[in-house]
Amino acid sequence: MYLAEFALTGTAELSNELLIHASSETVAKNFAKAYAQHWGIDLFAFTPLSEQQVRQCRLWHQSVVLTSA
């Protein structure tokens, strides 16, 4: 799982966070970039998470599960 953090365009002011569960880092990062482009914000940080961080993040983050069709 990965944590993507987004900022308002051209600033370091965080605007959103998203917990992404994907089959690979590449898939997750591509989704995060597309999400940022769709909403007109910047991808500020992209971080792989430990199992402990995943448990904590599930309590207070939006999450997206990406599966292949």
ABEGO torsion letter per residue (X at the ends): XBBBBBBBBGBABBABBBBBBBABAAAAAAAAAAAAAAAGBBBABBBBBBAAAAAAAAAABBBBBBBBX
